[in-house]
Amino acid sequence: MNVATPKKLRAELKDYLDMAQNEPIRIQRRSGSSFILLNENTYAEMQNEIASLQRRLLGMSEILSGKIKEYKPEHDIKTKKKNRK
């Protein structure tokens, strides 16, 4: 990951925007706080991944708490066979 100061970023903004197409750029202030400049598509992919992981975590926590039961395909087959009889 490339690192830049705000002053250097302002002076070479076009170059840093071009670089951010390929990899994130870390912008670090003298105070120690940092910011990340990254491509919008990369940001959207990260947001989608976070949402997907949150849904999985919620589903797993519901299974563990007993709110819902885990789906098992073999259970579905047994139920269909019983209904046919």
ABEGO torsion letter per residue (X at the ends): XBBBBAAAAAAAAAAAAAAAAABBBBBBBAAGBBBBBBBAAAAAAAAAAAAAAAAAAAAAAAAAAGABBBBBAAAAAAAAAAAAX
